[in-house]
Amino acid sequence: MRRVLTTLPADALDYGDPGGIPELREELAAYLGRVRAADVTPDNLVIVSGVAQGLSLTVQAFAGRLPWSRASHDLDWFVDSVAHPASRPGRIRLAVEDPTGLRQLPLLRAAGADLVAVPVDGEGVDVEALAKTGARAVLLTPAHQYPTGVVLSPCRRAELIEWATGTGAMILEDDYDAELRFDRDPVGCLQGLAPGRVVLTGSISKSLAPGLRLGWVAAPPELAESVRQARGELDLGSSVLEQHALADFVRTGGYDRNLRRVRREYRARRDAFVRALADHLPEITVHGVSAGLHLFAELPDGWDELSAVRAAQACGLAAEPVGPMRHASGPPALVMGFARLPVHHADEIVRTFAADLPR
């Protein structure tokens, strides 16, 4: 930020491109291609205020609710291809994973989505079940499914792209923490395999800080233009100062160095947390790959999720019940965050949690 404030010409602080300053779009396009194996150009990349805004605008475009998507002849093919014939005007049938995070659901409904749940198993979303829903768009977290922590298998990826290609459906890929894989290199994104059928969304909320409110949408050209124009009409785009700072951070290698540092730290925190759970609560089974900032902790049958959440939070642990995230029933489980759990406190805190946890 200091470097940008020192070197940036005054006219660079004027209203910028609502889709993002060219410098940041160029740096991110190159970065996503290198790190996420994405098929992205600066022209089909739109800077947004986090994944939440990116998903909202994309779903509105799917549902034909943006004035540009309704008026543009070039977008007619796109809106027609994703609008489910049984949907109400301005609505789109959107499949979501089961279980799934709750925070984005009101946002998606407000954007025009009629939601239908599709089960997730050990290989990711069940594509056969997805095909039976009649949905023409699906929102996925394939690199590290939230909350279960599974990775979409190569076989399922192929089935998913075949489904989207054969039906004209679109895939919304929420790449929310894909860079935080600890046991191996992150898997590539789906968008790189089918850029014409996948919309890739991501942000710096996990790698830097959620309060910075910077993210991106990589989409087919017509959809990217619709989202860009929507930003111009709704809020004139993101702060150019933070965009220039992020572009400089990526260009100078600071972002890569930061990721290497946080991967080491978060892996140490996760490992300490998992060890402490194994030592003090062997009844709890941890699922999912070594990645991200949360664990999927399955409880024994008969344990009460809400009681376990209250006990965890009383000890300073971040925890949420999985039950409300499910459409179909399943075993009791918790989503437990470890991002703010120092390595040297993990054993003590989990021991206290185990002592206070009602069985």
Buried (B, 14 or more C-beta within 10 A) or exposed (E): EEEBEEEBEEEBEEEBBBBBBBBBBBBBBBBBBEBBBBBBBBBBBBBBBBBBBBBBBBBBBBBBBBEBBBEBEEBBEBBEBBBBEEBEEEBBBBBBBBBBBEEBBEBBBEBBBBBBBBBBEEBBBBBEBBBEBBBBBBBBBBBBBBBBBBBBBEEBBEBBBEBBEEBEBBBBBBBBBBBBBBEEEBBBBBBBBBBEBBBBBBBBBBBBEBEBBBBBBBBBBBBBBBBBBBBBEEEEBBBBBBBBBBBBBBBEEEBBEBBEEBBEEBBBBBBBBBBBBEEBBEEBBBBBBBBBBBBBBBBEEEBBBEBBBBBBEEBEBBBBBBBEBBBEEBBBBBBBBBBEBEBEBBBEBBBBBBEBBEE
